[in-house]
Amino acid sequence: MPTGAVQSHWVYRLGVLHTALDRLDALHEQWLLTRDSFPADTRPGTPAFDDALAEHHAESWSYLDDWATHGHVLKDINSASKRSSTPLAPPPTATAAPAPGRSPSVRR
């Protein structure tokens, strides 16, 4: 993409989104571990489950807000790349060869 089409704030916003996504992934993994550690009779609607889920949601809120605030940058970058005469990635130049020892499958 030509330098003139790139906005200086994109790097910052993409960094915020990347960090938020990493934190959301970590919080989701933490929630799964928490949920799996409950006794079998702990279900949605029980205080233990609902309190833990509320805490998970509270911890996730700021990262979801980052996405709501900065997520539009993905659309902005996509729009700028479509207006640009230079694509973000060059078109493929060759068809990938099948892996050795495998015959290509034919869909019928």
N, C-alpha and C positions, 0 to 999 in steps of 0.2 A: 504494500500500500504506500503511496507517495507520502513523504514526510508531512506535506501540507495538509493531508487528510486526517492525520493523527492528532487527537486532542491530548494535551498534556495531563489532564486529570484521569485518563483511562487507566494508567498504570496504578495509581492510587486506588481507584475504585475496584479494579480487578484484584488487587491485593486484599482489600477489605472482604470481597466476596470469597476469595480463596480461603482466608483465615476463618471466616464465618462457616464455610462449608466443612472445613477440617474440624472445627469445634462442634458443629452439629453432628458430624459422624461420630466423634468421640462420645458425645452425650447420648447418642442413640445406642452405642455399644454399652455404655454404662447402664442405661435403662434396661436393656435386654438382660444384663447380668443381675440387676436388681430384681427384675420381674421373675427371672428363673430361680432366684434364691428364696422366693416366697414359699411358704407351705402350700400344699395342694389345694387347701380350702380358701386360699386368698384369691379372690376374684374381683373384677370391677364391681364397684358398689360397696366394697368393704372399706373401712377406714384406712387400713394399712395400704391397700392398693391405691386408693384414691389420693391419699396423702403423698405417697411416693410419686405418683403420676403428676400431681400438681407441682411438686418440687421440680420434676423433670421439665415440665412446661415452663416454669418460671426461669429455670436456667437457660432454656433454649430461646426465650423471648427476644433477647437483645440481638442474637445472631439472625433470627428471622427478620427482625427490624432492619438489620444491615442489608439483607436481601431486598426488602421492600424499598429501602432508600436508594440503594446503588445498583440494583439488578437491571435497571433500564440501560445501563452501559452496554450490555450484551447486544441489545437491539440497536443501539447507536453505532457500535462497531460493525455489526452486520450491514446496516444501512450504508455506512461510509464505504464498506468494501464493495458493495454492489454499485455504488456511484463511481468508484475508482476504476481507472482503465487497467490497473494491475490487480489480478486476483490475489487473494491471500495465499493460495497454494496453486502451484502450476498443475495443469491437467496431467493425468497419467500418460506416459509415453509408450508403455508396453503393457500387454496383458500378462498377468502373473502366470507362471508355468505351474502345473500341478506338482505336488510333492513327489519325489522319486519313489518308485515302487507302488504308487497308487494310481489306479485308472480314474479318469474323470467320471463323475457320476452324471447320468443323464436323467432328467426329470421327464416323465411321460404322463 
